[in-house]
Amino acid sequence: MVVVVKNGKAELRKDTGVRVACIGTSGAVSAALSADESLVAVCYSSGKVGVYKARGSLFHMFPTKDAVGVSFSGNDVLIARSSGKSELHRPSGTLIRTF
């Protein structure tokens, strides 16, 4: 599966292009899929980051206000901040390390 940001919304799609689910709310600027394809992380234009289950339900919302991007490192969430720092979190929200 792949995750695509289209018109400010994150969409989870099969490899054939068929939409499986709309993830999160509008205002998405980037999104990433976990290695096991069970979680989707979405970074919003407001600087917030949300982690959702693959079917679209919210798993955890990070209380950030300055995120500019998001990706996964295995199943951990890597948040890029506007200050240039990056934070590695567990999907449940626990901070592992700041880079």
Secondary structure in CASP SS format (residue, H / E / C, confidence):
PFRMAT SS
TARGET T0000
AUTHOR 0000-0000-0000
METHOD secondary structure of the structure
MODEL  1
M C 1.00
V E 1.00
V E 1.00
V E 1.00
V E 1.00
K E 1.00
N C 1.00
G C 1.00
K E 1.00
A E 1.00
E E 1.00
L E 1.00
R E 1.00
K C 1.00
D C 1.00
T C 1.00
G C 1.00
V C 1.00
R E 1.00
V E 1.00
A E 1.00
C E 1.00
I E 1.00
G C 1.00
T C 1.00
S C 1.00
G C 1.00
A E 1.00
V E 1.00
S E 1.00
A E 1.00
A E 1.00
L E 1.00
S C 1.00
A C 1.00
D C 1.00
E C 1.00
S C 1.00
L E 1.00
V E 1.00
A E 1.00
V E 1.00
C E 1.00
Y E 1.00
S C 1.00
S C 1.00
G C 1.00
K C 1.00
V E 1.00
G E 1.00
V E 1.00
Y E 1.00
K E 1.00
A C 1.00
R C 1.00
G C 1.00
S C 1.00
L E 1.00
F E 1.00
H E 1.00
M E 1.00
F E 1.00
P C 1.00
T C 1.00
K C 1.00
D C 1.00
A E 1.00
V E 1.00
G E 1.00
V E 1.00
S E 1.00
F E 1.00
S E 1.00
G C 1.00
N C 1.00
D E 1.00
V E 1.00
L E 1.00
I E 1.00
A E 1.00
R E 1.00
S C 1.00
S C 1.00
G C 1.00
K C 1.00
S E 1.00
E E 1.00
L E 1.00
H E 1.00
R C 1.00
P C 1.00
S C 1.00
G C 1.00
T C 1.00
L E 1.00
I E 1.00
R E 1.00
T E 1.00
F C 1.00
END
